[in-house]
Amino acid sequence: MRVLVVTAVAPEAEAVGAADCGAEVLVGGVGPAAVAARTAVALAAGPDRRGPYDLVVSAGIGGGFVPYAPVGSLVVAETIVAADLGAGLPDGGWLAVDELGFGRSGHRPPPELAQAAVELTGALYAPVLTVSTVTGSAARAAELTGRHPRAGAEAMEGFGVAEAADLHGLPVLEIRAISNAVGPRDRDAWRIKDALTALTEGFRRLRPLFEAPAPQRPVPRSAVSPSKES
């Protein structure tokens, strides 16, 4: 299959490229908006003599939720969740954007593809949260785990990549290598080099998946009526 891996920054792209897994790698930018725009442009330009893309993967380093995802481990997304896309309530509650009737706040990667990635890499299979602001306090971490108790990791790009892939009718995966624990910001405790090494090894193990026949394409979001999206 033809695979496009989208990372936020160049060191992540270099780590994926070092795996020699057969995928094409795009530096998409930091945050869901930047990466959605660049991914959509790349997918629109994709069809050429090599054919269209068959799979899109959001990848990079991220924060891990204790105790499920320790530093140096990998997480494959069971669901890709826009964790701060919605509305706060006066009592401290929260309504996701789909509960407001304005769209959706999550994508579910094809389970068979995600499970194959888990088996090849030994990763944790759990929701990955997309946030616009990296968690920097215990209170924020508690808020996120209160709403998403099974979350394995947080990062800033997965939902944007998934939105672009969905508009093109393509399946998406998200894979995160854990560089730090989600919680109080402690930059000295981050292990970015270890996480990048884990990312390279994870993608090296994914080569058999990328060499498999192309998966069946999902129905693109543009073909789904708004009343059925949520």
Buried (B, 14 or more C-beta within 10 A) or exposed (E): BBBBBBBBBEBBBBBBBBBEBBBBBBBBBBBBEBBBBBBBEBBEEBEEEEEBBBBBBBBBBBBBBEEBBEBBBBBBBBBBBBBBBBEEEEEEEBEBBBEEEBBBBBBBBBEEBBBBBBEBBEBBBBBBBBBBEBBBEEEBBEBBBEBBEEBBBBBBBBBBBBBBBBBBBBBBBBBBBBBBBBBEEEEEEBBBEBBBBBBBBBBBBBBEBBEEEBBEBBEEBEEEEEEEEB
